[in-house]
Amino acid sequence: MRDLLIVIFILAAVYYSFKKPYLGVCAWIWVALFAPANWAFGFSQSFRINLTIVLITALSYLIIQKDKRGTFGKQGGYILMFWVLALISTIFHQTIDFDAMLVEFEKFTKVIALYFFVGLTIKKRVHIDTFIWAIVLGLSSYAAVEGIKFILSFGGYRVVGVAGVIQDRNDLAVAINMCIPLIIYLWSVTKHQYLKLALLGLVFLNIVSVIGTYSRGGFIGLTVLAIAMWLKSKRKFSLALVAIIIIPLLYVSAPENWKERQTTITTASSRDGSFIGRLWAWKISTLIALDNPMTGGGFKSVTDPVQWNLYAPITPFFGPIDTPTIPINLRPKAAHNIYFQVLGDHGFTGLVLFLLILSSTYFRCQKNIKQAKKNRVEWCVNLSSAISLSLIGFCITGLNVSLAYFELVYALIGIVGIVKVYLAKTESSEINS
């Protein structure tokens, strides 16, 4: 049955992607987040769904779309430079498993292609809203189902990652935190009352799903996100009152093993073996970057056994925090931090570019909010606020995961540039009228 549904989806996606390129990009992000082929058991597992949609979308852009101008701005330049650096680090820093590094570079190239196709095909408000819906239906709907399982099991069920890019529960927590503001944006622009109620329910279930991952970083990110939303809210007193009443009740009713795991946040450095493993990975990532400051060691360099064993003896007293000696033949640990991940992969140059991409996008969001308020374009205010909150969620929760090349981040960066152009056109039309 699942295979038949996937075939129907492919046929529909191919038809509408060729008819309207922006729908192809919407299908692209949905497939990237939901990975439908991984849910099948039969013949449809062999289908290259994403590649098929990408090729049809590119063909439609060349043949069907009349306005072929793109919208990228400063962020587009930084992202292109970041991709070129990734290419250089892949070519000149071949690890023991160069094929694996090449696979990672190909994945990143697809992410960058998505960013540029967003800028090339999405032009209008209806395009933007459809794209946001595709994100929410691709990821938040899955999170909602997992949240229901967690509730029905009275906290006994542990939420797991969706098949595809975000299989790890910590990665899933990051992705859900990023999607929650987008759901709230859709709620703010939706007029149908029943749909608004459904979206509020989706927000609640997504919050439950983050809790159900048992991810400490995800819970911290959720807390920071809640504070940021509260600071931006116009109803601070009423929301604070509700939080004071509800949060203690929720904590008391939470499973004991969940509460025990969250309490280890403050003692992670002394008792948590996984945290020590991350400190080792961060130190080795830094050492790789110090030896290769311009290009780093290439994708997943910190998990390369040769480089791991090369730097392992140096780690105990390197940096401001002393760590135990790394056991011989210990399996290399992933960075589990987007900043150290980029530092080890692409050196200090890559880290600077990565920070420029994130910071310039955030400040562009703030400028879009200011301009949208001036032009009284309420939906642009809400969308830009939502994306800025998503970026905050990514930057905070990203301290706990290796997710620097996540499709959703670059897709939202593309939307920020489109909103900028939309507002400029709106202001220009008002001046000329």
C-alpha positions in Angstrom: 0.0 0.0 0.0 2.8 2.4 0.9 4.5 1.7 -2.4 1.3 2.5 -4.3 1.0 5.8 -2.5 4.5 6.7 -3.3 4.0 6.0 -7.0 0.9 8.1 -7.0 2.8 10.9 -5.2 5.6 10.7 -7.8 3.2 10.9 -10.7 1.4 13.9 -9.2 4.7 15.6 -8.2 6.2 15.2 -11.7 3.0 16.6 -13.3 2.7 19.7 -11.1 6.5 20.3 -10.9 6.7 20.5 -14.6 3.6 22.7 -14.8 4.7 25.2 -12.1 8.4 25.1 -11.0 7.7 26.5 -7.5 5.6 23.4 -6.8 8.6 21.3 -7.7 10.7 23.1 -5.1 7.9 22.6 -2.6 7.9 18.9 -3.4 11.7 18.9 -3.2 11.8 20.2 0.4 8.9 17.9 1.5 10.8 14.8 0.1 14.1 16.0 1.7 12.4 16.3 5.2 10.1 13.3 5.1 12.1 10.9 2.9 9.0 8.9 1.7 11.1 6.2 -0.1 12.5 5.1 3.3 9.0 4.3 4.5 8.4 1.8 1.7 9.0 -2.0 1.8 8.7 -2.9 -1.9 9.6 -1.8 -5.4 9.3 2.0 -4.7 12.4 1.9 -2.5 14.5 1.9 -5.6 12.9 5.1 -7.0 15.1 8.2 -7.0 12.2 10.4 -5.9 14.3 13.5 -5.1 16.4 13.3 -8.2 13.3 12.9 -10.4 11.7 16.0 -8.9 14.9 18.0 -9.1 15.3 17.2 -12.8 11.7 17.9 -13.6 11.8 21.2 -11.7 15.0 22.3 -13.5 13.5 21.4 -16.9 10.3 23.3 -16.0 12.4 26.3 -14.9 14.2 26.3 -18.3 11.1 25.7 -20.5 8.0 27.0 -18.6 9.1 29.8 -16.3 9.3 33.2 -18.0 10.9 35.2 -15.3 14.3 33.5 -14.8 15.8 36.2 -12.6 17.0 34.9 -9.2 16.8 36.5 -5.7 19.9 35.8 -3.5 21.5 39.0 -2.2 24.5 39.0 0.2 23.6 35.6 1.6 23.8 34.0 -1.8 27.4 35.2 -2.2 28.4 33.8 1.2 26.7 30.5 0.5 28.4 30.2 -3.0 31.8 30.9 -1.4 31.0 28.3 1.3 30.3 25.7 -1.4 33.5 26.5 -3.3 35.5 26.1 -0.1 33.8 22.8 0.5 34.8 21.7 -3.0 38.5 22.7 -2.3 38.6 21.0 1.1 37.1 17.8 -0.5 39.7 17.8 -3.3 42.8 18.6 -1.3 42.1 16.8 1.9 41.5 13.2 1.0 40.9 11.1 4.1 41.3 7.3 4.4 37.7 7.1 3.1 37.6 9.6 0.3 34.5 8.0 -1.2 32.5 8.8 2.0 33.7 12.4 1.9 32.6 12.7 -1.7 29.2 11.4 -0.8 28.9 14.2 1.8 30.0 16.8 -0.7 27.3 15.6 -3.1 24.7 15.9 -0.4 25.8 19.4 0.4 25.7 20.3 -3.3 22.1 19.2 -3.4 21.4 21.4 -0.4 23.0 24.4 -2.1 21.0 23.6 -5.3 17.8 23.7 -3.3 18.8 27.1 -2.0 19.3 28.5 -5.4 16.2 27.0 -6.9 14.2 28.6 -4.0 15.6 31.9 -5.1 14.9 31.2 -8.8 11.3 29.9 -8.7 9.5 31.4 -5.6 8.3 34.9 -6.5 4.9 35.5 -4.9 3.2 35.3 -1.5 1.2 32.2 -2.5 4.5 30.5 -3.5 6.1 31.3 -0.1 3.0 30.1 1.9 2.9 26.9 -0.1 6.6 26.3 0.6 6.1 26.8 4.3 3.1 24.4 4.2 5.3 21.8 2.5 7.9 22.1 5.3 5.2 21.8 8.0 3.5 18.9 6.3 6.8 17.2 5.7 8.2 17.4 9.3 5.7 18.8 11.8 3.1 16.2 10.8 5.5 13.4 11.5 6.5 15.0 14.9 2.8 15.3 15.8 2.3 11.5 15.2 5.3 10.8 17.4 4.0 13.2 20.0 0.7 11.3 20.1 2.6 8.0 20.6 4.4 9.6 23.5 1.2 10.8 25.2 -0.6 7.5 24.7 2.3 5.6 26.2 2.3 7.9 29.2 5.8 8.9 28.4 7.1 5.4 27.9 7.6 5.8 24.2 10.8 7.6 23.1 10.4 9.7 19.9 12.8 8.7 17.2 14.1 10.5 14.1 12.3 10.4 10.8 13.9 8.2 8.1 16.4 10.2 6.0 18.5 13.2 7.0 17.3 13.6 10.6 17.3 10.0 11.9 19.0 10.9 15.2 16.6 12.1 17.9 18.8 15.1 18.7 18.7 16.1 15.1 14.9 15.7 15.1 14.6 17.9 18.1 16.5 20.7 16.3 14.3 20.3 13.2 11.1 20.4 15.3 12.2 23.5 17.2 12.8 25.2 13.8 9.4 24.3 12.6 7.3 25.4 15.6 7.6 29.2 14.7 6.6 28.3 11.1 3.4 26.6 12.3 2.7 29.7 14.4 3.2 31.8 11.2 0.7 29.7 9.3 -1.7 30.1 12.2 -1.4 33.9 12.0 -2.3 34.0 8.3 -4.9 31.3 8.2 -8.5 32.5 8.3 -10.4 29.2 8.7 -11.2 28.7 12.4 -11.0 24.9 12.3 -7.6 25.0 10.5 -6.4 27.5 13.1 -7.4 25.1 15.9 -5.6 22.2 14.1 -2.4 24.3 13.8 -2.5 25.1 17.5 -2.9 21.4 18.2 0.1 20.8 15.9 2.2 23.2 17.9 1.3 21.4 21.2 2.1 18.0 19.7 5.4 19.3 18.3 6.4 20.5 21.8 5.5 17.2 23.2 7.5 15.5 20.5 10.6 17.5 21.4 10.2 16.5 25.0 9.6 12.9 23.9 13.0 12.8 22.2 14.6 13.0 25.7 17.2 15.3 24.0 18.7 17.6 26.5 19.9 20.0 23.8 16.5 19.9 22.3 14.8 20.8 25.6 17.3 23.7 26.1 16.5 24.9 22.6 12.8 24.6 23.2 13.2 26.7 26.4 15.2 29.4 24.6 12.7 29.4 21.8 9.8 29.9 24.3 11.6 32.8 26.0 12.3 34.4 22.6 8.7 34.0 21.6 7.6 35.5 24.9 9.8 38.5 24.4 8.4 39.2 21.0 4.8 38.7 22.2 2.4 41.5 22.9 0.7 39.5 25.7 3.6 39.0 28.0 1.7 39.1 31.3 -1.0 36.6 30.3 1.5 34.2 28.8 3.7 34.4 31.8 0.7 33.6 34.1 -0.2 30.6 32.0 3.4 29.3 32.0 3.6 29.7 35.8 0.5 27.5 36.2 1.1 24.9 33.5 4.8 24.3 33.6 5.0 22.9 37.2 2.0 20.7 36.5 3.7 19.3 33.3 6.9 18.7 35.1 5.3 16.8 38.0 3.5 14.6 35.5 6.6 13.9 33.4 8.2 10.4 33.4 10.8 10.0 36.1 13.5 8.8 33.6 12.9 11.9 31.5 13.4 14.1 34.6 16.5 12.2 35.6 18.0 12.8 32.1 17.3 16.5 32.1 18.9 17.0 35.5 22.2 15.7 34.1 22.5 18.9 32.1 24.2 20.7 35.0 26.5 17.8 35.8 27.4 16.7 32.3 31.0 17.7 32.5 31.7 15.4 35.4 29.4 12.4 35.0 28.3 12.2 31.4 30.5 10.0 29.2 28.8 11.3 26.0 29.7 14.9 26.9 33.3 13.9 27.4 33.2 12.2 24.0 32.0 15.5 22.5 34.8 17.4 24.2 37.3 15.0 22.6 35.7 15.6 19.2 35.7 19.4 19.7 39.4 19.3 20.6 40.3 17.2 17.6 38.2 19.4 15.3 40.1 22.4 16.6 43.5 20.7 16.1 42.6 19.8 12.6 41.7 23.4 11.9 44.9 24.7 13.4 46.9 22.4 11.1 44.7 23.3 8.1 43.3 26.8 8.9 42.2 27.7 5.4 40.4 24.5 4.3 40.1 22.2 7.3 40.2 18.5 7.0 37.2 17.9 4.7 33.8 16.6 5.4 33.6 14.3 8.5 37.3 14.7 9.1 36.9 14.3 12.8 35.4 10.8 12.3 38.2 9.7 10.1 40.2 7.1 12.2 43.6 8.2 10.9 43.0 11.9 11.9 41.3 10.9 15.1 44.2 8.6 16.2 46.8 11.2 15.0 45.4 14.0 17.4 44.1 11.8 20.2 47.3 11.8 22.3 47.4 15.6 22.3 43.9 16.2 23.6 44.1 15.7 27.4 45.6 19.1 28.2 44.8 20.9 25.0 42.4 23.9 25.4 40.8 25.4 28.5 39.2 22.1 29.7 41.3 19.1 30.7 39.9 15.8 29.6 40.8 12.1 30.2 43.1 10.4 27.8 41.2 9.0 24.8 41.2 5.2 25.0 43.2 3.4 22.3 41.0 2.1 19.4 38.0 4.1 20.6 35.6 4.7 17.7 35.8 8.3 16.5 33.1 10.6 17.7 31.1 13.1 15.6 31.5 16.7 16.5 27.9 17.0 17.7 28.2 20.8 17.4 27.5 22.7 14.1 30.3 25.2 14.8 33.0 22.7 15.6 31.7 20.5 12.8 32.4 23.3 10.2 35.6 24.2 11.9 37.0 20.7 11.5 35.5 20.2 8.0 36.5 23.5 6.5 38.9 25.3 8.8 38.6 28.8 10.2 37.7 30.2 6.8 34.7 27.9 6.7 33.6 28.8 10.2 33.8 32.5 9.4 31.7 32.0 6.3 29.2 29.9 8.2 28.8 32.5 10.9 28.5 35.2 8.2 25.7 33.2 6.5 23.7 32.8 9.8 24.3 36.3 11.2 23.6 38.2 8.0 20.4 36.2 7.5 19.2 37.0 11.0 20.0 40.7 10.7 18.3 40.7 7.2 15.2 39.3 9.0 15.2 42.1 11.4 15.5 44.7 8.6 12.6 42.9 6.8 10.5 43.1 10.0 11.2 46.9 10.3 10.4 47.5 6.6 7.3 45.4 6.7 6.0 47.3 9.7 6.7 50.5 7.9 4.8 49.3 4.8 2.1 47.7 7.0 2.6 44.2 5.4 1.6 42.2 8.4 2.2 38.7 6.9 5.8 39.7 6.1 6.3 40.8 9.7 5.0 37.4 11.0 7.0 35.4 8.5 10.3 37.2 9.2 9.7 36.9 12.9 9.1 33.2 12.5 12.2 32.6 10.4 14.4 34.6 12.9 13.1 32.4 15.7 13.8 29.3 13.6 17.4 30.5 13.2 17.7 31.1 16.9 16.4 27.6 17.5 19.0 26.2 15.0 21.9 28.2 16.4 21.1 27.3 20.0 20.1 23.6 19.6 22.9 23.3 17.0 25.4 23.3 19.9 24.3 19.7 20.4 24.2 18.2 16.9 26.2 17.8 13.7 23.7 19.4 11.4 25.5 22.3 9.8 24.4 21.3 6.3 20.7 20.9 7.0 18.3 21.6 4.0 15.8 23.5 6.1 18.3 26.1 7.2 19.4 27.0 3.6 15.8 26.9 2.3 14.7 29.4 4.9 17.7 31.6 4.1 16.4 31.6 0.5 12.9 32.7 1.7 14.5 35.7 3.6 15.9 37.1 0.4 12.6 36.7 -1.4 10.8 38.6 1.3 13.3 41.4 1.0 12.6 41.7 -2.7 8.9 41.5 -2.2 9.0 44.3 0.4 11.1 46.4 -2.0 8.5 46.0 -4.7 5.7 46.8 -2.3 7.4 50.1 -1.3 8.2 51.0 -4.9 4.5 50.5 -5.9 3.4 52.6 -3.0 5.7 55.4 -4.0 4.6 55.3 -7.6 0.9 55.2 -6.8 
